Amino acid sequence: MNWLRYIGILALLLFLQVLLLDNLHWLGLVHPFVYIWAIIMLPIELPRWAQMLIGAAIGAVMDISTHAPGIHMAACVMIAYLRPLLVAHYVQDIERMKGGITIQAIGMSNYLRMLTVLVLVHHTMVFLLEAFTFRHFGITLLQIIFSGLFSFALVLMFEYVRKNT
């Protein structure tokens, strides 16, 4: 993966997240997080510690912009930690594969499974840490589901656009 292109995509995702998506709260239940796509598409050959460090940096930027100390950073580090495990589980021939995770590289069904797990883990951590109580668990669960579905759709859309460029 071209690092200059990756940094440009990351900057665009963070810009889109901070300036547009963080200000859209549909019905108080949908809070899409598209910046996680930057963690998902990291190169496979990158060491796990570097993936987690990049995840921590992305999460820190989000925490600073949303005034949520540590919430996004914890969720991003968690999905950066889980990503290599999921790649090892879903990708049969890792040695042959180079570059980032794409639909073409691992197949549509494996990509969808991996994306589902990572989005669900990320959103569950963010919303449970944000609520920090089980008092309104029903609303928190609805936020996880609806935000996860919307984020899932946006990441797929971005992946489709990347595939066609």
N, C-alpha and C positions, 0 to 999 in steps of 0.2 A: 504494500500500500504506500502510496506517495504521502509522506508526512505533511507536506505543505497543503495538499488537498484535504487531508484529515483535519488539520488545524482549521482550515477554512470552513469545513462542514461543522466542526465543533463550535466555532464562533457563531456561525449562522444559527445552529440549534439553540445555543444559549441566548442569543439575541431574540430569537423567536419565542423562546420560553419566558424570558424575563419581561420583555416588553409587550407581548401579546397574550400568550396563553395563561400567564399568572394573573392577568386581569380579567379573564373570562371565567366566571363561576356559574355555570348553568344549573339553576335550581338548587344551588348549594351542594350538589352531589357530584358534578363532573369537573375534575381538575386534571386535565391531561398533562402528562410529563413526557415530552418527546426527547429530552436531552439524554435519556437512557440509551437511545440508539447509538450514541457516540461510544458508549461502553460495549455495546453488543458487537459493533463492527470493528473492534480492535483486532490487529493481526494475531493470528494463532501462535506464531513463533515468539511472541513477546512473553517474557517471564511473568509468572503470576504476581510477583512483588511489584513489577512495573505496572501491570494492569490494575492492581489495587491502589497504587499510588496515583495513577491517572484518574481512577474512580473517586478517590478522596479529593483530588483537586477539583474535579467537576462538581462533586457534592458540596465542597466548600464555597465555590462560586454561587451555587444555588442557595446555600444557607445564608450567605452574606446578602444576596439580593432579596430574599424572602424573610429575613429576620427570624429564621428558624434554626437556632444553634444546634448543629450536629445531626439533625433529622435526615436531611438529604445525603449528608456525608456517610452516615451509617448505612443507609439503604444502598448507596452507590458502591461502597466498599463490599457490601454483602453480595451484590450481583456480580461485581468484578471477581470476587472469590469463587462464586458458584459457576461462572461461565466456563472455565476450563474443564470442570467436572462434567458439565452438560455436553460440552464438545466431545469429550472422551466417550461419553455414553451414546451420543447420537451419530457421531461421525465414525465410519468404519475404517477409513484409510487416512488417518491424520498425517502420517509421514509424507504422503503424496500431496497433501493440501498445503497451499501457500497463500499468504495474504489474510484478509479479514473474512469474517463470517458473512456469507451471502446466500441467497436462495439457490443460485447456480452451483455454489461450492458444496452445499450439504443437502440440497434437495428441499422441495417445498414442505413436505410433511415434517421433516426434522427441524427445519427452520421455524415452522409454526409451533411445534412442541416446545422448542427451546425458548422462543419468544414468549409463549404463554407462561412458562415457569418463571422467567426472569421478570416479566411485567407484574405477575402476581406477587412474587416475593418483594419486589421493590415497593409496590403500592401498599401492600399489607404493612410493611415496616413503616413507611411514611405516615400512613393514616393512624396506625396504632400508637406510634410514638407521638404524633401530634395530639391525639385525644388523651393519651396516657391514663385512660380510665375505660372501664367496661360499662359505664353508666348508660351511654347512648350507643351501645354496640350495634344496634340495628342500623342506625344512620351511618356509622363508620363502615359497616359491611356494605351498605349500598354505595358509599363513596368508593370503596375498593373495587367493587364490581363495575360500576358505571365509568369511573375514571380509567380503570384497567382496559375496558372494552374500547373506549375512545382512544387511549394511548396506543393500544394494539393496532387499531385501524390506521392511525397516523403513521406509526413506524412502518407498517406494511406499505402505505402509500409512498413514504420516503424511499423505502427499499426498491419499490417498483420504479420510481423516477430515477434512482441511481442506476438501476439495471439498464434502463433505456438511454442513458447518456454516455 
